[in-house]
Amino acid sequence: MIVFNTTFHVGEAHCQEFLAWLREEYVPRATAHGVLIHPRLHRIMGHRGADADGGVSYALQLEVASLGQLQRWNLAVGKDLMARMASRFGSRVVAFSTMMEKLEL
């Protein structure tokens, strides 16, 4: 199982708008085809609870069975979602993704 983690950094003034968009548009569209499953959202905590520039970072994690499925999802859905985010929020939100292999302890 692969964990697809996307970290978003949001200006503090836009957090509520961004979280609503993430919950109402991004996650439903990302999971609609059943390829990405088990969404989990986390706020990344720093020493003061927010980054030095006043922004807040969030990590969205979804699971996918294989890298191949993730690559196909990204071409069919993921790129469009990132374009929608850029169109709506511009530079007020930045994001990067990582893929992690889930291992047993």
OpenMM code with the backbone's topology and positions (N, CA, C; nanometers):
from openmm import Vec3, app, unit

residues = "MET ILE VAL PHE ASN THR THR PHE HIS VAL GLY GLU ALA HIS CYS GLN GLU PHE LEU ALA TRP LEU ARG GLU GLU TYR VAL PRO ARG ALA THR ALA HIS GLY VAL LEU ILE HIS PRO ARG LEU HIS ARG ILE MET GLY HIS ARG GLY ALA ASP ALA ASP GLY GLY VAL SER TYR ALA LEU GLN LEU GLU VAL ALA SER LEU GLY GLN LEU GLN ARG TRP ASN LEU ALA VAL GLY LYS ASP LEU MET ALA ARG MET ALA SER ARG PHE GLY SER ARG VAL VAL ALA PHE SER THR MET MET GLU LYS LEU GLU LEU".split()
positions = [
    Vec3(0.0846, -0.1182, 0.0000),
    Vec3(0.0000, 0.0000, 0.0000),
    Vec3(0.0886, 0.1239, 0.0000),
    Vec3(0.0507, 0.2223, -0.0776),
    Vec3(0.1236, 0.3481, -0.0886),
    Vec3(0.0420, 0.4575, -0.0185),
    Vec3(0.1101, 0.5394, 0.0605),
    Vec3(0.0473, 0.6567, 0.1198),
    Vec3(0.0888, 0.7762, 0.0353),
    Vec3(-0.0096, 0.8462, -0.0173),
    Vec3(0.0122, 0.9652, -0.0985),
    Vec3(-0.0144, 1.0844, -0.0079),
    Vec3(0.0924, 1.1543, 0.0284),
    Vec3(0.0843, 1.2668, 0.1207),
    Vec3(0.1053, 1.3970, 0.0447),
    Vec3(0.0112, 1.4901, 0.0597),
    Vec3(0.0293, 1.6235, 0.0040),
    Vec3(0.0282, 1.7222, 0.1190),
    Vec3(0.1344, 1.8016, 0.1269),
    Vec3(0.1460, 1.9046, 0.2291),
    Vec3(0.1110, 2.0382, 0.1654),
    Vec3(0.0206, 2.1089, 0.2293),
    Vec3(-0.0252, 2.2397, 0.1829),
    Vec3(0.0177, 2.3441, 0.2848),
    Vec3(0.0696, 2.4557, 0.2384),
    Vec3(0.1010, 2.5679, 0.3268),
    Vec3(0.0077, 2.6822, 0.2869),
    Vec3(-0.0655, 2.7331, 0.3864),
    Vec3(-0.1721, 2.8298, 0.3626),
    Vec3(-0.1488, 2.9523, 0.4487),
    Vec3(-0.1656, 3.0694, 0.3903),
    Vec3(-0.1617, 3.1911, 0.4699),
    Vec3(-0.2719, 3.1873, 0.5746),
    Vec3(-0.2412, 3.2323, 0.6944),
    Vec3(-0.3344, 3.2206, 0.8063),
    Vec3(-0.4718, 3.2807, 0.7760),
    Vec3(-0.4761, 3.3893, 0.7021),
    Vec3(-0.6029, 3.4553, 0.6715),
    Vec3(-0.6934, 3.3714, 0.5810),
    Vec3(-0.6378, 3.2706, 0.5153),
    Vec3(-0.7136, 3.1917, 0.4182),
    Vec3(-0.7377, 3.0475, 0.4635),
    Vec3(-0.7019, 3.0153, 0.5861),
    Vec3(-0.7122, 2.8765, 0.6331),
    Vec3(-0.8541, 2.8214, 0.6257),
    Vec3(-0.9513, 2.8959, 0.6757),
    Vec3(-1.0880, 2.8440, 0.6788),
    Vec3(-1.1436, 2.8233, 0.5382),
    Vec3(-1.1184, 2.9183, 0.4505),
    Vec3(-1.1635, 2.9038, 0.3115),
    Vec3(-1.0972, 2.7829, 0.2463),
    Vec3(-0.9665, 2.7672, 0.2698),
    Vec3(-0.8944, 2.6558, 0.2099),
    Vec3(-0.9448, 2.5223, 0.2638),
    Vec3(-0.9604, 2.5116, 0.3950),
    Vec3(-1.0073, 2.3856, 0.4536),
    Vec3(-1.1466, 2.3491, 0.4020),
    Vec3(-1.2341, 2.4477, 0.3883),
    Vec3(-1.3670, 2.4197, 0.3339),
    Vec3(-1.3558, 2.3676, 0.1913),
    Vec3(-1.2704, 2.4305, 0.1092),
    Vec3(-1.2512, 2.3851, -0.0287),
    Vec3(-1.1927, 2.2442, -0.0316),
    Vec3(-1.0964, 2.2187, 0.0551),
    Vec3(-1.0338, 2.0868, 0.0604),
    Vec3(-1.1379, 1.9797, 0.0934),
    Vec3(-1.2205, 2.0077, 0.1916),
    Vec3(-1.3211, 1.9101, 0.2361),
    Vec3(-1.4359, 1.8950, 0.1367),
    Vec3(-1.4787, 2.0046, 0.0763),
    Vec3(-1.5971, 2.0026, -0.0094),
    Vec3(-1.5675, 1.9715, -0.1553),
    Vec3(-1.4480, 2.0048, -0.2033),
    Vec3(-1.4169, 1.9836, -0.3446),
    Vec3(-1.3010, 1.8869, -0.3655),
    Vec3(-1.1862, 1.9152, -0.3044),
    Vec3(-1.0667, 1.8359, -0.3332),
    Vec3(-1.0851, 1.6894, -0.2949),
    Vec3(-1.1167, 1.6626, -0.1690),
    Vec3(-1.1254, 1.5229, -0.1238),
    Vec3(-1.2358, 1.4463, -0.1969),
    Vec3(-1.3568, 1.5004, -0.2118),
    Vec3(-1.4584, 1.4245, -0.2876),
    Vec3(-1.4162, 1.3937, -0.4315),
    Vec3(-1.3518, 1.4889, -0.4990),
    Vec3(-1.3059, 1.4631, -0.6365),
    Vec3(-1.1898, 1.3634, -0.6372),
    Vec3(-1.0999, 1.3750, -0.5399),
    Vec3(-0.9833, 1.2864, -0.5351),
    Vec3(-1.0227, 1.1410, -0.5109),
    Vec3(-1.1281, 1.1199, -0.4351),
    Vec3(-1.1677, 0.9836, -0.3983),
    Vec3(-1.2838, 0.9293, -0.4813),
    Vec3(-1.3369, 1.0075, -0.5721),
    Vec3(-1.4578, 0.9703, -0.6462),
    Vec3(-1.4439, 0.8405, -0.7254),
    Vec3(-1.3252, 0.8109, -0.7776),
    Vec3(-1.3077, 0.6922, -0.8610),
    Vec3(-1.2670, 0.5685, -0.7808),
    Vec3(-1.2481, 0.5835, -0.6512),
    Vec3(-1.2143, 0.4698, -0.5666),
    Vec3(-1.0688, 0.4273, -0.5717),
    Vec3(-0.9855, 0.5014, -0.6422),
    Vec3(-0.8431, 0.4674, -0.6502),
    Vec3(-0.7710, 0.5142, -0.5245),
    Vec3(-0.7979, 0.6360, -0.4830),
    Vec3(-0.7428, 0.6887, -0.3579),
    Vec3(-0.8478, 0.6697, -0.2490),
    Vec3(-0.8045, 0.6127, -0.1368),
    Vec3(-0.8985, 0.5786, -0.0296),
    Vec3(-0.8439, 0.6250, 0.1057),
    Vec3(-0.9283, 0.6201, 0.2053),
    Vec3(-0.8933, 0.6493, 0.3447),
    Vec3(-0.8279, 0.7864, 0.3638),
    Vec3(-0.8953, 0.8947, 0.3236),
    Vec3(-0.8350, 1.0272, 0.3429),
    Vec3(-0.8211, 1.0612, 0.4914),
    Vec3(-0.7083, 1.1221, 0.5242),
    Vec3(-0.6809, 1.1700, 0.6602),
    Vec3(-0.6181, 1.3086, 0.6477),
    Vec3(-0.6642, 1.4012, 0.7295),
    Vec3(-0.6132, 1.5373, 0.7265),
    Vec3(-0.5498, 1.5698, 0.8604),
    Vec3(-0.4305, 1.6316, 0.8546),
    Vec3(-0.3560, 1.6668, 0.9757),
    Vec3(-0.3069, 1.8105, 0.9649),
    Vec3(-0.3071, 1.8791, 1.0777),
    Vec3(-0.2404, 2.0094, 1.0834),
    Vec3(-0.0992, 1.9825, 1.1325),
    Vec3(-0.0013, 2.0370, 1.0633),
    Vec3(0.1380, 2.0182, 1.1017),
    Vec3(0.1698, 2.1204, 1.2095),
    Vec3(0.2162, 2.0713, 1.3200),
    Vec3(0.2413, 2.1574, 1.4347),
    Vec3(0.3881, 2.1935, 1.4430),
    Vec3(0.4164, 2.3212, 1.4618),
    Vec3(0.5519, 2.3695, 1.4834),
    Vec3(0.5675, 2.4074, 1.6291),
    Vec3(0.6715, 2.4769, 1.6589),
    Vec3(0.6969, 2.5174, 1.7969),
    Vec3(0.5883, 2.6082, 1.8513),
    Vec3(0.5317, 2.6928, 1.7645),
    Vec3(0.4267, 2.7846, 1.8079),
    Vec3(0.2919, 2.7486, 1.7480),
    Vec3(0.2814, 2.6361, 1.6808),
    Vec3(0.1556, 2.5970, 1.6197),
    Vec3(0.1342, 2.6539, 1.4801),
    Vec3(0.2177, 2.7491, 1.4410),
    Vec3(0.2114, 2.8069, 1.3065),
    Vec3(0.3528, 2.8406, 1.2639),
    Vec3(0.3755, 2.8449, 1.1363),
    Vec3(0.5086, 2.8758, 1.0854),
    Vec3(0.5448, 3.0213, 1.1123),
    Vec3(0.6720, 3.0531, 1.0998),
    Vec3(0.7219, 3.1879, 1.1299),
    Vec3(0.6549, 3.2956, 1.0458),
    Vec3(0.6119, 3.2625, 0.9241),
    Vec3(0.5489, 3.3626, 0.8385),
    Vec3(0.3997, 3.3767, 0.8650),
    Vec3(0.3501, 3.3101, 0.9667),
    Vec3(0.2098, 3.3216, 1.0020),
    Vec3(0.1202, 3.2234, 0.9308),
    Vec3(0.1739, 3.1447, 0.8410),
    Vec3(0.0932, 3.0461, 0.7716),
    Vec3(0.0787, 2.9186, 0.8514),
    Vec3(-0.0081, 2.8329, 0.8037),
    Vec3(-0.0334, 2.7041, 0.8668),
    Vec3(-0.0146, 2.5964, 0.7605),
    Vec3(0.0410, 2.4830, 0.8008),
    Vec3(0.0604, 2.3728, 0.7072),
    Vec3(-0.0301, 2.2559, 0.7446),
    Vec3(-0.0829, 2.1926, 0.6416),
    Vec3(-0.1704, 2.0765, 0.6569),
    Vec3(-0.1155, 1.9630, 0.5723),
    Vec3(-0.1338, 1.8406, 0.6189),
    Vec3(-0.0947, 1.7225, 0.5424),
    Vec3(-0.2193, 1.6395, 0.5161),
    Vec3(-0.2458, 1.6136, 0.3894),
    Vec3(-0.3560, 1.5275, 0.3493),
    Vec3(-0.2953, 1.3959, 0.3026),
    Vec3(-0.3392, 1.2873, 0.3644),
    Vec3(-0.2882, 1.1560, 0.3276),
    Vec3(-0.4017, 1.0701, 0.2741),
    Vec3(-0.3729, 1.0042, 0.1621),
    Vec3(-0.4661, 0.9097, 0.1018),
    Vec3(-0.3880, 0.7828, 0.0701),
    Vec3(-0.4556, 0.6710, 0.0649),
    Vec3(-0.3898, 0.5450, 0.0325),
    Vec3(-0.4261, 0.5017, -0.1088),
    Vec3(-0.3303, 0.4362, -0.1733),
    Vec3(-0.3485, 0.3849, -0.3086),
    Vec3(-0.2726, 0.2528, -0.3181),
    Vec3(-0.3234, 0.1610, -0.3977),
    Vec3(-0.2657, 0.0260, -0.4029),
    Vec3(-0.1269, 0.0207, -0.4662),
    Vec3(-0.1000, 0.1054, -0.5655),
    Vec3(0.0288, 0.0959, -0.6353),
    Vec3(0.0701, 0.2312, -0.6916),
    Vec3(0.1995, 0.2436, -0.7212),
    Vec3(0.2485, 0.3657, -0.7854),
    Vec3(0.1888, 0.3833, -0.9246),
    Vec3(0.1672, 0.2746, -0.9945),
    Vec3(0.1067, 0.2816, -1.1275),
    Vec3(-0.0326, 0.3405, -1.1217),
    Vec3(-0.1129, 0.2958, -1.0249),
    Vec3(-0.2471, 0.3519, -1.0091),
    Vec3(-0.2396, 0.4997, -0.9730),
    Vec3(-0.1436, 0.5361, -0.8883),
    Vec3(-0.1281, 0.6757, -0.8494),
    Vec3(-0.0890, 0.7609, -0.9700),
    Vec3(-0.0003, 0.7115, -1.0536),
    Vec3(0.0405, 0.7863, -1.1730),
    Vec3(-0.0773, 0.8068, -1.2673),
    Vec3(-0.1585, 0.7030, -1.2872),
    Vec3(-0.2759, 0.7155, -1.3734),
    Vec3(-0.3774, 0.8127, -1.3129),
    Vec3(-0.3977, 0.8053, -1.1795),
    Vec3(-0.4876, 0.8979, -1.1121),
    Vec3(-0.4385, 1.0412, -1.1290),
    Vec3(-0.3082, 1.0611, -1.1142),
    Vec3(-0.2534, 1.1956, -1.1247),
    Vec3(-0.2789, 1.2546, -1.2635),
    Vec3(-0.2624, 1.1752, -1.3672),
    Vec3(-0.2877, 1.2238, -1.5030),
    Vec3(-0.4355, 1.2524, -1.5265),
    Vec3(-0.5230, 1.1675, -1.4714),
    Vec3(-0.6666, 1.1812, -1.4964),
    Vec3(-0.7348, 1.2808, -1.4029),
    Vec3(-0.6861, 1.2929, -1.2781),
    Vec3(-0.7571, 1.3713, -1.1769),
    Vec3(-0.6660, 1.4711, -1.1057),
    Vec3(-0.5514, 1.4244, -1.0620),
    Vec3(-0.4647, 1.5047, -0.9762),
    Vec3(-0.4204, 1.6364, -1.0365),
    Vec3(-0.3801, 1.6337, -1.1621),
    Vec3(-0.3353, 1.7581, -1.2264),
    Vec3(-0.4483, 1.8599, -1.2339),
    Vec3(-0.5688, 1.8140, -1.2607),
    Vec3(-0.6837, 1.9040, -1.2653),
    Vec3(-0.7111, 1.9643, -1.1272),
    Vec3(-0.7016, 1.8840, -1.0224),
    Vec3(-0.7244, 1.9360, -0.8875),
    Vec3(-0.6213, 2.0423, -0.8502),
    Vec3(-0.4973, 2.0198, -0.8848),
    Vec3(-0.3941, 2.1187, -0.8539),
    Vec3(-0.4161, 2.2469, -0.9355),
    Vec3(-0.4617, 2.2333, -1.0592),
    Vec3(-0.4921, 2.3512, -1.1408),
    Vec3(-0.6089, 2.4286, -1.0810),
    Vec3(-0.7101, 2.3580, -1.0316),
    Vec3(-0.8241, 2.4236, -0.9671),
    Vec3(-0.7789, 2.4989, -0.8422),
    Vec3(-0.6896, 2.4360, -0.7650),
    Vec3(-0.6382, 2.5009, -0.6447),
    Vec3(-0.5609, 2.6271, -0.6818),
    Vec3(-0.4751, 2.6174, -0.7817),
    Vec3(-0.3960, 2.7334, -0.8249),
    Vec3(-0.4860, 2.8448, -0.8764),
    Vec3(-0.5911, 2.8087, -0.9489),
    Vec3(-0.6826, 2.9085, -1.0016),
    Vec3(-0.7571, 2.9803, -0.8893),
    Vec3(-0.7960, 2.9061, -0.7891),
    Vec3(-0.8741, 2.9652, -0.6797),
    Vec3(-0.7890, 3.0415, -0.5792),
    Vec3(-0.6715, 2.9848, -0.5433),
    Vec3(-0.5933, 3.0413, -0.4339),
    Vec3(-0.4638, 3.1094, -0.4778),
    Vec3(-0.4205, 3.0846, -0.5993),
    Vec3(-0.2960, 3.1447, -0.6460),
    Vec3(-0.1804, 3.1116, -0.5530),
    Vec3(-0.1008, 3.2117, -0.5213),
    Vec3(0.0171, 3.1894, -0.4356),
    Vec3(-0.0167, 3.1876, -0.2870),
    Vec3(-0.1450, 3.1992, -0.2527),
    Vec3(-0.1841, 3.1944, -0.1114),
    Vec3(-0.1737, 3.0537, -0.0551),
    Vec3(-0.1667, 2.9536, -0.1436),
    Vec3(-0.1506, 2.8144, -0.1025),
    Vec3(-0.0417, 2.7528, -0.1891),
    Vec3(0.0549, 2.6886, -0.1260),
    Vec3(0.1558, 2.6128, -0.1993),
    Vec3(0.1495, 2.4688, -0.1507),
    Vec3(0.1894, 2.3760, -0.2368),
    Vec3(0.1766, 2.2346, -0.2027),
    Vec3(0.2909, 2.1543, -0.2622),
    Vec3(0.3220, 2.0438, -0.1958),
    Vec3(0.4134, 1.9449, -0.2525),
    Vec3(0.3684, 1.8076, -0.2047),
    Vec3(0.3978, 1.7070, -0.2841),
    Vec3(0.3529, 1.5709, -0.2533),
    Vec3(0.4700, 1.4767, -0.2354),
    Vec3(0.4473, 1.3763, -0.1516),
    Vec3(0.5434, 1.2677, -0.1325),
    Vec3(0.4676, 1.1362, -0.1336),
    Vec3(0.5343, 1.0321, -0.1758),
    Vec3(0.4778, 0.8991, -0.1737),
    Vec3(0.5567, 0.8160, -0.0727),
    Vec3(0.4838, 0.7421, 0.0095),
    Vec3(0.5469, 0.6607, 0.1128),
    Vec3(0.4933, 0.5189, 0.1040),
    Vec3(0.5790, 0.4233, 0.1189),
    Vec3(0.5362, 0.2844, 0.1213),
    Vec3(0.5003, 0.2465, 0.2640),
    Vec3(0.3814, 0.1926, 0.2810),
    Vec3(0.3346, 0.1525, 0.4129),
    Vec3(0.3984, 0.0181, 0.4482),
    Vec3(0.4661, 0.0126, 0.5626),
    Vec3(0.5343, -0.1077, 0.6076),
    Vec3(0.4727, -0.1586, 0.7380),
    Vec3(0.4855, -0.2846, 0.7617),
    Vec3(0.4396, -0.3439, 0.8872),
    Vec3(0.5481, -0.3293, 0.9922),
    Vec3(0.5094, -0.3039, 1.1141),
    Vec3(0.6065, -0.2946, 1.2248),
    Vec3(0.6531, -0.4309, 1.2675),
] * unit.nanometer
topology = app.Topology()
chain = topology.addChain("A")
for resn in residues:
    res = topology.addResidue(resn, chain)
    for name in ("N", "CA", "C"):
        topology.addAtom(name, app.Element.getBySymbol(name[0]), res)
